[in-house]
Amino acid sequence: MVLLRQLVLVIPLVLLLPILLNNSVLGVWLALPLNDIIILIIAIVLLIKEYKYLDRLSENTEI
């Protein structure tokens, strides 16, 4: 899973951010923190969906 995250997010961010920041090295340095923020947002969204699903499931099973 971590390897997939490195391949899917970090490499494109390292390649694209310097271009977007006018060939600045700052883009390379910002790639890892930005990657962590993106992963955190994805995790929060998935957790919210899962809690909503579990809440609906518990409402349906109550007698």
mmCIF file as Biopython writes it, N, C-alpha, C and O atoms, coordinates in Angstrom:
data_model
#
loop_
_atom_site.group_PDB
_atom_site.id
_atom_site.type_symbol
_atom_site.label_atom_id
_atom_site.label_alt_id
_atom_site.label_comp_id
_atom_site.label_asym_id
_atom_site.label_entity_id
_atom_site.label_seq_id
_atom_site.pdbx_PDB_ins_code
_atom_site.Cartn_x
_atom_site.Cartn_y
_atom_site.Cartn_z
_atom_site.occupancy
_atom_site.B_iso_or_equiv
_atom_site.auth_seq_id
_atom_site.auth_asym_id
_atom_site.pdbx_PDB_model_num
ATOM 1   N N  . MET A ? 1  ? 0.819   -1.193 0.000   1.0 0.0 1  A 1 
ATOM 2   C CA . MET A ? 1  ? 0.000   0.000  0.000   1.0 0.0 1  A 1 
ATOM 3   C C  . MET A ? 1  ? 0.864   1.258  0.000   1.0 0.0 1  A 1 
ATOM 4   O O  . MET A ? 1  ? 0.584   2.206  -0.732  1.0 0.0 1  A 1 
ATOM 5   N N  . VAL A ? 2  ? 1.896   1.265  0.807   1.0 0.0 2  A 1 
ATOM 6   C CA . VAL A ? 2  ? 2.776   2.430  0.869   1.0 0.0 2  A 1 
ATOM 7   C C  . VAL A ? 2  ? 3.525   2.592  -0.449  1.0 0.0 2  A 1 
ATOM 8   O O  . VAL A ? 2  ? 3.728   3.713  -0.916  1.0 0.0 2  A 1 
ATOM 9   N N  . LEU A ? 3  ? 3.929   1.494  -1.040  1.0 0.0 3  A 1 
ATOM 10  C CA . LEU A ? 3  ? 4.621   1.558  -2.323  1.0 0.0 3  A 1 
ATOM 11  C C  . LEU A ? 3  ? 3.715   2.136  -3.389  1.0 0.0 3  A 1 
ATOM 12  O O  . LEU A ? 3  ? 4.151   2.938  -4.215  1.0 0.0 3  A 1 
ATOM 13  N N  . LEU A ? 4  ? 2.450   1.731  -3.374  1.0 0.0 4  A 1 
ATOM 14  C CA . LEU A ? 4  ? 1.496   2.257  -4.337  1.0 0.0 4  A 1 
ATOM 15  C C  . LEU A ? 4  ? 1.322   3.759  -4.150  1.0 0.0 4  A 1 
ATOM 16  O O  . LEU A ? 4  ? 1.254   4.512  -5.122  1.0 0.0 4  A 1 
ATOM 17  N N  . ARG A ? 5  ? 1.251   4.190  -2.890  1.0 0.0 5  A 1 
ATOM 18  C CA . ARG A ? 5  ? 1.122   5.626  -2.612  1.0 0.0 5  A 1 
ATOM 19  C C  . ARG A ? 5  ? 2.337   6.382  -3.146  1.0 0.0 5  A 1 
ATOM 20  O O  . ARG A ? 5  ? 2.206   7.471  -3.705  1.0 0.0 5  A 1 
ATOM 21  N N  . GLN A ? 6  ? 3.513   5.796  -2.967  1.0 0.0 6  A 1 
ATOM 22  C CA . GLN A ? 6  ? 4.725   6.444  -3.459  1.0 0.0 6  A 1 
ATOM 23  C C  . GLN A ? 6  ? 4.723   6.557  -4.976  1.0 0.0 6  A 1 
ATOM 24  O O  . GLN A ? 6  ? 5.149   7.571  -5.531  1.0 0.0 6  A 1 
ATOM 25  N N  . LEU A ? 7  ? 4.247   5.521  -5.639  1.0 0.0 7  A 1 
ATOM 26  C CA . LEU A ? 7  ? 4.247   5.547  -7.096  1.0 0.0 7  A 1 
ATOM 27  C C  . LEU A ? 7  ? 3.147   6.435  -7.664  1.0 0.0 7  A 1 
ATOM 28  O O  . LEU A ? 7  ? 3.356   7.143  -8.649  1.0 0.0 7  A 1 
ATOM 29  N N  . VAL A ? 8  ? 1.981   6.393  -7.039  1.0 0.0 8  A 1 
ATOM 30  C CA . VAL A ? 8  ? 0.837   7.095  -7.597  1.0 0.0 8  A 1 
ATOM 31  C C  . VAL A ? 8  ? 0.860   8.586  -7.275  1.0 0.0 8  A 1 
ATOM 32  O O  . VAL A ? 8  ? 0.464   9.395  -8.114  1.0 0.0 8  A 1 
ATOM 33  N N  . LEU A ? 9  ? 1.304   8.961  -6.106  1.0 0.0 9  A 1 
ATOM 34  C CA . LEU A ? 9  ? 1.240   10.367 -5.715  1.0 0.0 9  A 1 
ATOM 35  C C  . LEU A ? 9  ? 2.582   11.083 -5.690  1.0 0.0 9  A 1 
ATOM 36  O O  . LEU A ? 9  ? 2.709   12.171 -6.253  1.0 0.0 9  A 1 
ATOM 37  N N  . VAL A ? 10 ? 3.569   10.501 -5.057  1.0 0.0 10 A 1 
ATOM 38  C CA . VAL A ? 10 ? 4.818   11.236 -4.833  1.0 0.0 10 A 1 
ATOM 39  C C  . VAL A ? 10 ? 5.550   11.518 -6.141  1.0 0.0 10 A 1 
ATOM 40  O O  . VAL A ? 10 ? 5.982   12.645 -6.381  1.0 0.0 10 A 1 
ATOM 41  N N  . ILE A ? 11 ? 5.686   10.525 -6.965  1.0 0.0 11 A 1 
ATOM 42  C CA . ILE A ? 11 ? 6.444   10.725 -8.205  1.0 0.0 11 A 1 
ATOM 43  C C  . ILE A ? 11 ? 5.808   11.792 -9.101  1.0 0.0 11 A 1 
ATOM 44  O O  . ILE A ? 11 ? 6.511   12.686 -9.572  1.0 0.0 11 A 1 
ATOM 45  N N  . PRO A ? 12 ? 4.482   11.721 -9.349  1.0 0.0 12 A 1 
ATOM 46  C CA . PRO A ? 12 ? 3.891   12.810 -10.147 1.0 0.0 12 A 1 
ATOM 47  C C  . PRO A ? 12 ? 4.004   14.182 -9.478  1.0 0.0 12 A 1 
ATOM 48  O O  . PRO A ? 12 ? 4.217   15.188 -10.155 1.0 0.0 12 A 1 
ATOM 49  N N  . LEU A ? 13 ? 3.861   14.221 -8.143  1.0 0.0 13 A 1 
ATOM 50  C CA . LEU A ? 13 ? 3.998   15.506 -7.461  1.0 0.0 13 A 1 
ATOM 51  C C  . LEU A ? 13 ? 5.412   16.056 -7.584  1.0 0.0 13 A 1 
ATOM 52  O O  . LEU A ? 13 ? 5.602   17.254 -7.796  1.0 0.0 13 A 1 
ATOM 53  N N  . VAL A ? 14 ? 6.400   15.182 -7.451  1.0 0.0 14 A 1 
ATOM 54  C CA . VAL A ? 14 ? 7.791   15.627 -7.570  1.0 0.0 14 A 1 
ATOM 55  C C  . VAL A ? 14 ? 8.080   16.128 -8.991  1.0 0.0 14 A 1 
ATOM 56  O O  . VAL A ? 14 ? 8.881   17.043 -9.181  1.0 0.0 14 A 1 
ATOM 57  N N  . LEU A ? 15 ? 7.434   15.533 -9.964  1.0 0.0 15 A 1 
ATOM 58  C CA . LEU A ? 15 ? 7.658   15.957 -11.348 1.0 0.0 15 A 1 
ATOM 59  C C  . LEU A ? 15 ? 6.850   17.198 -11.724 1.0 0.0 15 A 1 
ATOM 60  O O  . LEU A ? 15 ? 7.320   18.024 -12.507 1.0 0.0 15 A 1 
ATOM 61  N N  . LEU A ? 16 ? 5.649   17.338 -11.179 1.0 0.0 16 A 1 
ATOM 62  C CA . LEU A ? 16 ? 4.772   18.432 -11.597 1.0 0.0 16 A 1 
ATOM 63  C C  . LEU A ? 16 ? 4.927   19.724 -10.794 1.0 0.0 16 A 1 
ATOM 64  O O  . LEU A ? 16 ? 4.842   20.814 -11.360 1.0 0.0 16 A 1 
ATOM 65  N N  . LEU A ? 17 ? 5.149   19.616 -9.497  1.0 0.0 17 A 1 
ATOM 66  C CA . LEU A ? 17 ? 5.215   20.827 -8.677  1.0 0.0 17 A 1 
ATOM 67  C C  . LEU A ? 17 ? 6.339   21.779 -9.080  1.0 0.0 17 A 1 
ATOM 68  O O  . LEU A ? 17 ? 6.106   22.987 -9.117  1.0 0.0 17 A 1 
ATOM 69  N N  . PRO A ? 18 ? 7.540   21.299 -9.384  1.0 0.0 18 A 1 
ATOM 70  C CA . PRO A ? 18 ? 8.563   22.256 -9.824  1.0 0.0 18 A 1 
ATOM 71  C C  . PRO A ? 18 ? 8.163   22.990 -11.114 1.0 0.0 18 A 1 
ATOM 72  O O  . PRO A ? 18 ? 8.493   24.163 -11.289 1.0 0.0 18 A 1 
ATOM 73  N N  . ILE A ? 19 ? 7.466   22.308 -11.996 1.0 0.0 19 A 1 
ATOM 74  C CA . ILE A ? 19 ? 7.018   22.958 -13.231 1.0 0.0 19 A 1 
ATOM 75  C C  . ILE A ? 19 ? 5.986   24.030 -12.906 1.0 0.0 19 A 1 
ATOM 76  O O  . ILE A ? 19 ? 6.026   25.131 -13.456 1.0 0.0 19 A 1 
ATOM 77  N N  . LEU A ? 20 ? 5.059   23.698 -12.006 1.0 0.0 20 A 1 
ATOM 78  C CA . LEU A ? 20 ? 4.022   24.659 -11.642 1.0 0.0 20 A 1 
ATOM 79  C C  . LEU A ? 20 ? 4.570   25.847 -10.857 1.0 0.0 20 A 1 
ATOM 80  O O  . LEU A ? 20 ? 3.976   26.925 -10.870 1.0 0.0 20 A 1 
ATOM 81  N N  . LEU A ? 21 ? 5.688   25.659 -10.182 1.0 0.0 21 A 1 
ATOM 82  C CA . LEU A ? 21 ? 6.300   26.732 -9.392  1.0 0.0 21 A 1 
ATOM 83  C C  . LEU A ? 21 ? 7.491   27.361 -10.108 1.0 0.0 21 A 1 
ATOM 84  O O  . LEU A ? 21 ? 8.435   27.810 -9.459  1.0 0.0 21 A 1 
ATOM 85  N N  . ASN A ? 22 ? 7.455   27.398 -11.420 1.0 0.0 22 A 1 
ATOM 86  C CA . ASN A ? 22 ? 8.489   28.043 -12.247 1.0 0.0 22 A 1 
ATOM 87  C C  . ASN A ? 22 ? 9.882   27.463 -12.021 1.0 0.0 22 A 1 
ATOM 88  O O  . ASN A ? 22 ? 10.836  28.193 -11.752 1.0 0.0 22 A 1 
ATOM 89  N N  . ASN A ? 23 ? 9.983   26.141 -12.134 1.0 0.0 23 A 1 
ATOM 90  C CA . ASN A ? 23 ? 11.251  25.421 -11.994 1.0 0.0 23 A 1 
ATOM 91  C C  . ASN A ? 23 ? 11.943  25.680 -10.661 1.0 0.0 23 A 1 
ATOM 92  O O  . ASN A ? 23 ? 13.170  25.758 -10.590 1.0 0.0 23 A 1 
ATOM 93  N N  . SER A ? 24 ? 11.157  25.810 -9.629  1.0 0.0 24 A 1 
ATOM 94  C CA . SER A ? 24 ? 11.699  26.039 -8.300  1.0 0.0 24 A 1 
ATOM 95  C C  . SER A ? 24 ? 11.916  24.702 -7.585  1.0 0.0 24 A 1 
ATOM 96  O O  . SER A ? 24 ? 11.120  23.773 -7.723  1.0 0.0 24 A 1 
ATOM 97  N N  . VAL A ? 25 ? 12.999  24.624 -6.825  1.0 0.0 25 A 1 
ATOM 98  C CA . VAL A ? 25 ? 13.284  23.433 -6.035  1.0 0.0 25 A 1 
ATOM 99  C C  . VAL A ? 25 ? 12.251  23.287 -4.913  1.0 0.0 25 A 1 
ATOM 100 O O  . VAL A ? 25 ? 12.063  22.197 -4.372  1.0 0.0 25 A 1 
ATOM 101 N N  . LEU A ? 26 ? 11.595  24.374 -4.575  1.0 0.0 26 A 1 
ATOM 102 C CA . LEU A ? 26 ? 10.565  24.344 -3.547  1.0 0.0 26 A 1 
ATOM 103 C C  . LEU A ? 26 ? 9.478   23.330 -3.885  1.0 0.0 26 A 1 
ATOM 104 O O  . LEU A ? 26 ? 8.896   22.728 -2.983  1.0 0.0 26 A 1 
ATOM 105 N N  . GLY A ? 27 ? 9.198   23.134 -5.166  1.0 0.0 27 A 1 
ATOM 106 C CA . GLY A ? 27 ? 8.198   22.163 -5.583  1.0 0.0 27 A 1 
ATOM 107 C C  . GLY A ? 27 ? 8.550   20.752 -5.158  1.0 0.0 27 A 1 
ATOM 108 O O  . GLY A ? 27 ? 7.672   19.979 -4.775  1.0 0.0 27 A 1 
ATOM 109 N N  . VAL A ? 28 ? 9.824   20.410 -5.223  1.0 0.0 28 A 1 
ATOM 110 C CA . VAL A ? 28 ? 10.270  19.078 -4.806  1.0 0.0 28 A 1 
ATOM 111 C C  . VAL A ? 28 ? 10.107  18.944 -3.294  1.0 0.0 28 A 1 
ATOM 112 O O  . VAL A ? 28 ? 9.686   17.894 -2.808  1.0 0.0 28 A 1 
ATOM 113 N N  . TRP A ? 29 ? 10.433  19.981 -2.557  1.0 0.0 29 A 1 
ATOM 114 C CA . TRP A ? 29 ? 10.314  19.937 -1.105  1.0 0.0 29 A 1 
ATOM 115 C C  . TRP A ? 29 ? 8.862   19.898 -0.655  1.0 0.0 29 A 1 
ATOM 116 O O  . TRP A ? 29 ? 8.553   19.327 0.390   1.0 0.0 29 A 1 
ATOM 117 N N  . LEU A ? 30 ? 7.979   20.494 -1.424  1.0 0.0 30 A 1 
ATOM 118 C CA . LEU A ? 30 ? 6.561   20.506 -1.050  1.0 0.0 30 A 1 
ATOM 119 C C  . LEU A ? 30 ? 5.834   19.226 -1.446  1.0 0.0 30 A 1 
ATOM 120 O O  . LEU A ? 30 ? 4.704   19.009 -1.009  1.0 0.0 30 A 1 
ATOM 121 N N  . ALA A ? 31 ? 6.441   18.390 -2.247  1.0 0.0 31 A 1 
ATOM 122 C CA . ALA A ? 31 ? 5.773   17.197 -2.750  1.0 0.0 31 A 1 
ATOM 123 C C  . ALA A ? 31 ? 5.406   16.226 -1.615  1.0 0.0 31 A 1 
ATOM 124 O O  . ALA A ? 31 ? 4.291   15.707 -1.590  1.0 0.0 31 A 1 
ATOM 125 N N  . LEU A ? 32 ? 6.306   15.984 -0.704  1.0 0.0 32 A 1 
ATOM 126 C CA . LEU A ? 32 ? 6.018   15.025 0.377   1.0 0.0 32 A 1 
ATOM 127 C C  . LEU A ? 32 ? 4.973   15.534 1.370   1.0 0.0 32 A 1 
ATOM 128 O O  . LEU A ? 32 ? 4.063   14.780 1.715   1.0 0.0 32 A 1 
ATOM 129 N N  . PRO A ? 33 ? 5.062   16.776 1.844   1.0 0.0 33 A 1 
ATOM 130 C CA . PRO A ? 33 ? 3.985   17.242 2.725   1.0 0.0 33 A 1 
ATOM 131 C C  . PRO A ? 33 ? 2.628   17.297 2.016   1.0 0.0 33 A 1 
ATOM 132 O O  . PRO A ? 33 ? 1.600   16.986 2.618   1.0 0.0 33 A 1 
ATOM 133 N N  . LEU A ? 34 ? 2.624   17.685 0.759   1.0 0.0 34 A 1 
ATOM 134 C CA . LEU A ? 34 ? 1.382   17.707 0.001   1.0 0.0 34 A 1 
ATOM 135 C C  . LEU A ? 34 ? 0.830   16.298 -0.172  1.0 0.0 34 A 1 
ATOM 136 O O  . LEU A ? 34 ? -0.383  16.094 -0.113  1.0 0.0 34 A 1 
ATOM 137 N N  . ASN A ? 35 ? 1.702   15.338 -0.382  1.0 0.0 35 A 1 
ATOM 138 C CA . ASN A ? 35 ? 1.298   13.940 -0.461  1.0 0.0 35 A 1 
ATOM 139 C C  . ASN A ? 35 ? 0.630   13.499 0.841   1.0 0.0 35 A 1 
ATOM 140 O O  . ASN A ? 35 ? -0.410  12.841 0.810   1.0 0.0 35 A 1 
ATOM 141 N N  . ASP A ? 36 ? 1.210   13.852 1.965   1.0 0.0 36 A 1 
ATOM 142 C CA . ASP A ? 36 ? 0.639   13.476 3.262   1.0 0.0 36 A 1 
ATOM 143 C C  . ASP A ? 36 ? -0.730  14.125 3.471   1.0 0.0 36 A 1 
ATOM 144 O O  . ASP A ? 36 ? -1.639  13.494 4.011   1.0 0.0 36 A 1 
ATOM 145 N N  . ILE A ? 37 ? -0.879  15.363 3.053   1.0 0.0 37 A 1 
ATOM 146 C CA . ILE A ? 37 ? -2.159  16.049 3.189   1.0 0.0 37 A 1 
ATOM 147 C C  . ILE A ? 37 ? -3.220  15.384 2.318   1.0 0.0 37 A 1 
ATOM 148 O O  . ILE A ? 37 ? -4.356  15.209 2.757   1.0 0.0 37 A 1 
ATOM 149 N N  . ILE A ? 38 ? -2.866  15.015 1.100   1.0 0.0 38 A 1 
ATOM 150 C CA . ILE A ? 38 ? -3.808  14.338 0.196   1.0 0.0 38 A 1 
ATOM 151 C C  . ILE A ? 38 ? -4.230  12.998 0.785   1.0 0.0 38 A 1 
ATOM 152 O O  . ILE A ? 38 ? -5.414  12.662 0.772   1.0 0.0 38 A 1 
ATOM 153 N N  . ILE A ? 39 ? -3.273  12.232 1.301   1.0 0.0 39 A 1 
ATOM 154 C CA . ILE A ? 39 ? -3.587  10.938 1.916   1.0 0.0 39 A 1 
ATOM 155 C C  . ILE A ? 39 ? -4.476  11.131 3.138   1.0 0.0 39 A 1 
ATOM 156 O O  . ILE A ? 39 ? -5.399  10.344 3.352   1.0 0.0 39 A 1 
ATOM 157 N N  . LEU A ? 40 ? -4.222  12.154 3.941   1.0 0.0 40 A 1 
ATOM 158 C CA . LEU A ? 40 ? -5.046  12.427 5.112   1.0 0.0 40 A 1 
ATOM 159 C C  . LEU A ? 40 ? -6.485  12.755 4.705   1.0 0.0 40 A 1 
ATOM 160 O O  . LEU A ? 40 ? -7.427  12.264 5.327   1.0 0.0 40 A 1 
ATOM 161 N N  . ILE A ? 41 ? -6.661  13.561 3.688   1.0 0.0 41 A 1 
ATOM 162 C CA . ILE A ? 41 ? -8.005  13.914 3.221   1.0 0.0 41 A 1 
ATOM 163 C C  . ILE A ? 41 ? -8.731  12.682 2.704   1.0 0.0 41 A 1 
ATOM 164 O O  . ILE A ? 41 ? -9.913  12.493 2.994   1.0 0.0 41 A 1 
ATOM 165 N N  . ILE A ? 42 ? -8.041  11.844 1.944   1.0 0.0 42 A 1 
ATOM 166 C CA . ILE A ? 42 ? -8.657  10.608 1.441   1.0 0.0 42 A 1 
ATOM 167 C C  . ILE A ? 42 ? -9.062  9.703  2.602   1.0 0.0 42 A 1 
ATOM 168 O O  . ILE A ? 42 ? -10.143 9.115  2.585   1.0 0.0 42 A 1 
ATOM 169 N N  . ALA A ? 43 ? -8.199  9.590  3.607   1.0 0.0 43 A 1 
ATOM 170 C CA . ALA A ? 43 ? -8.508  8.740  4.767   1.0 0.0 43 A 1 
ATOM 171 C C  . ALA A ? 43 ? -9.716  9.273  5.532   1.0 0.0 43 A 1 
ATOM 172 O O  . ALA A ? 43 ? -10.564 8.492  5.962   1.0 0.0 43 A 1 
ATOM 173 N N  . ILE A ? 44 ? -9.805  10.581 5.706   1.0 0.0 44 A 1 
ATOM 174 C CA . ILE A ? 44 ? -10.948 11.166 6.416   1.0 0.0 44 A 1 
ATOM 175 C C  . ILE A ? 44 ? -12.239 10.918 5.649   1.0 0.0 44 A 1 
ATOM 176 O O  . ILE A ? 44 ? -13.253 10.562 6.249   1.0 0.0 44 A 1 
ATOM 177 N N  . VAL A ? 45 ? -12.215 11.099 4.332   1.0 0.0 45 A 1 
ATOM 178 C CA . VAL A ? 45 ? -13.406 10.862 3.521   1.0 0.0 45 A 1 
ATOM 179 C C  . VAL A ? 45 ? -13.838 9.401  3.622   1.0 0.0 45 A 1 
ATOM 180 O O  . VAL A ? 45 ? -15.026 9.115  3.776   1.0 0.0 45 A 1 
ATOM 181 N N  . LEU A ? 46 ? -12.895 8.487  3.536   1.0 0.0 46 A 1 
ATOM 182 C CA . LEU A ? 46 ? -13.226 7.071  3.640   1.0 0.0 46 A 1 
ATOM 183 C C  . LEU A ? 46 ? -13.767 6.705  5.021   1.0 0.0 46 A 1 
ATOM 184 O O  . LEU A ? 46 ? -14.686 5.894  5.132   1.0 0.0 46 A 1 
ATOM 185 N N  . LEU A ? 47 ? -13.203 7.295  6.066   1.0 0.0 47 A 1 
ATOM 186 C CA . LEU A ? 47 ? -13.708 7.037  7.413   1.0 0.0 47 A 1 
ATOM 187 C C  . LEU A ? 47 ? -15.125 7.565  7.601   1.0 0.0 47 A 1 
ATOM 188 O O  . LEU A ? 47 ? -15.950 6.900  8.226   1.0 0.0 47 A 1 
ATOM 189 N N  . ILE A ? 48 ? -15.415 8.733  7.077   1.0 0.0 48 A 1 
ATOM 190 C CA . ILE A ? 48 ? -16.765 9.282  7.183   1.0 0.0 48 A 1 
ATOM 191 C C  . ILE A ? 48 ? -17.752 8.386  6.458   1.0 0.0 48 A 1 
ATOM 192 O O  . ILE A ? 48 ? -18.835 8.113  6.975   1.0 0.0 48 A 1 
ATOM 193 N N  . LYS A ? 49 ? -17.392 7.924  5.263   1.0 0.0 49 A 1 
ATOM 194 C CA . LYS A ? 49 ? -18.276 7.015  4.527   1.0 0.0 49 A 1 
ATOM 195 C C  . LYS A ? 49 ? -18.505 5.723  5.307   1.0 0.0 49 A 1 
ATOM 196 O O  . LYS A ? 49 ? -19.629 5.224  5.373   1.0 0.0 49 A 1 
ATOM 197 N N  . GLU A ? 50 ? -17.455 5.191  5.889   1.0 0.0 50 A 1 
ATOM 198 C CA . GLU A ? 50 ? -17.571 3.941  6.639   1.0 0.0 50 A 1 
ATOM 199 C C  . GLU A ? 50 ? -18.437 4.120  7.886   1.0 0.0 50 A 1 
ATOM 200 O O  . GLU A ? 50 ? -19.256 3.252  8.188   1.0 0.0 50 A 1 
ATOM 201 N N  . TYR A ? 51 ? -18.276 5.214  8.609   1.0 0.0 51 A 1 
ATOM 202 C CA . TYR A ? 51 ? -19.105 5.465  9.787   1.0 0.0 51 A 1 
ATOM 203 C C  . TYR A ? 51 ? -20.574 5.635  9.418   1.0 0.0 51 A 1 
ATOM 204 O O  . TYR A ? 51 ? -21.457 5.162  10.134  1.0 0.0 51 A 1 
ATOM 205 N N  . LYS A ? 52 ? -20.837 6.314  8.297   1.0 0.0 52 A 1 
ATOM 206 C CA . LYS A ? 52 ? -22.226 6.447  7.845   1.0 0.0 52 A 1 
ATOM 207 C C  . LYS A ? 52 ? -22.807 5.085  7.489   1.0 0.0 52 A 1 
ATOM 208 O O  . LYS A ? 52 ? -23.957 4.792  7.816   1.0 0.0 52 A 1 
ATOM 209 N N  . TYR A ? 53 ? -22.018 4.259  6.822   1.0 0.0 53 A 1 
ATOM 210 C CA . TYR A ? 53 ? -22.475 2.916  6.469   1.0 0.0 53 A 1 
ATOM 211 C C  . TYR A ? 53 ? -22.747 2.092  7.723   1.0 0.0 53 A 1 
ATOM 212 O O  . TYR A ? 53 ? -23.764 1.403  7.798   1.0 0.0 53 A 1 
ATOM 213 N N  . LEU A ? 54 ? -21.857 2.152  8.702   1.0 0.0 54 A 1 
ATOM 214 C CA . LEU A ? 54 ? -22.039 1.396  9.939   1.0 0.0 54 A 1 
ATOM 215 C C  . LEU A ? 54 ? -23.241 1.910  10.732  1.0 0.0 54 A 1 
ATOM 216 O O  . LEU A ? 54 ? -23.944 1.128  11.372  1.0 0.0 54 A 1 
ATOM 217 N N  . ASP A ? 55 ? -23.473 3.201  10.690  1.0 0.0 55 A 1 
ATOM 218 C CA . ASP A ? 55 ? -24.624 3.769  11.379  1.0 0.0 55 A 1 
ATOM 219 C C  . ASP A ? 55 ? -25.928 3.278  10.741  1.0 0.0 55 A 1 
ATOM 220 O O  . ASP A ? 55 ? -26.865 2.907  11.448  1.0 0.0 55 A 1 
ATOM 221 N N  . ARG A ? 56 ? -25.985 3.277  9.413   1.0 0.0 56 A 1 
ATOM 222 C CA . ARG A ? 56 ? -27.171 2.758  8.726   1.0 0.0 56 A 1 
ATOM 223 C C  . ARG A ? 56 ? -27.353 1.267  9.009   1.0 0.0 56 A 1 
ATOM 224 O O  . ARG A ? 56 ? -28.475 0.798  9.198   1.0 0.0 56 A 1 
ATOM 225 N N  . LEU A ? 57 ? -26.258 0.539  9.036   1.0 0.0 57 A 1 
ATOM 226 C CA . LEU A ? 57 ? -26.317 -0.883 9.310   1.0 0.0 57 A 1 
ATOM 227 C C  . LEU A ? 57 ? -26.839 -1.159 10.721  1.0 0.0 57 A 1 
ATOM 228 O O  . LEU A ? 57 ? -27.641 -2.070 10.927  1.0 0.0 57 A 1 
ATOM 229 N N  . SER A ? 58 ? -26.383 -0.372 11.679  1.0 0.0 58 A 1 
ATOM 230 C CA . SER A ? 58 ? -26.835 -0.569 13.058  1.0 0.0 58 A 1 
ATOM 231 C C  . SER A ? 58 ? -28.300 -0.180 13.217  1.0 0.0 58 A 1 
ATOM 232 O O  . SER A ? 58 ? -29.006 -0.786 14.022  1.0 0.0 58 A 1 
ATOM 233 N N  . GLU A ? 59 ? -28.777 0.816  12.470  1.0 0.0 59 A 1 
ATOM 234 C CA . GLU A ? 59 ? -30.194 1.188  12.532  1.0 0.0 59 A 1 
ATOM 235 C C  . GLU A ? 59 ? -31.074 0.087  11.971  1.0 0.0 59 A 1 
ATOM 236 O O  . GLU A ? 59 ? -32.173 -0.139 12.476  1.0 0.0 59 A 1 
ATOM 237 N N  . ASN A ? 60 ? -30.613 -0.601 10.938  1.0 0.0 60 A 1 
ATOM 238 C CA . ASN A ? 60 ? -31.386 -1.667 10.322  1.0 0.0 60 A 1 
ATOM 239 C C  . ASN A ? 60 ? -31.421 -2.934 11.162  1.0 0.0 60 A 1 
ATOM 240 O O  . ASN A ? 60 ? -32.363 -3.719 11.053  1.0 0.0 60 A 1 
ATOM 241 N N  . THR A ? 61 ? -30.420 -3.145 11.990  1.0 0.0 61 A 1 
ATOM 242 C CA . THR A ? 61 ? -30.359 -4.386 12.772  1.0 0.0 61 A 1 
ATOM 243 C C  . THR A ? 61 ? -30.987 -4.236 14.152  1.0 0.0 61 A 1 
ATOM 244 O O  . THR A ? 61 ? -31.167 -5.237 14.846  1.0 0.0 61 A 1 
ATOM 245 N N  . GLU A ? 62 ? -31.326 -3.024 14.571  1.0 0.0 62 A 1 
ATOM 246 C CA . GLU A ? 62 ? -31.953 -2.835 15.886  1.0 0.0 62 A 1 
ATOM 247 C C  . GLU A ? 62 ? -33.367 -3.371 15.874  1.0 0.0 62 A 1 
ATOM 248 O O  . GLU A ? 62 ? -34.105 -3.192 14.906  1.0 0.0 62 A 1 
ATOM 249 N N  . ILE A ? 63 ? -33.735 -4.025 16.951  1.0 0.0 63 A 1 
ATOM 250 C CA . ILE A ? 63 ? -35.078 -4.611 17.050  1.0 0.0 63 A 1 
ATOM 251 C C  . ILE A ? 63 ? -35.832 -3.961 18.192  1.0 0.0 63 A 1 
ATOM 252 O O  . ILE A ? 63 ? -36.985 -4.310 18.448  1.0 0.0 63 A 1 
#
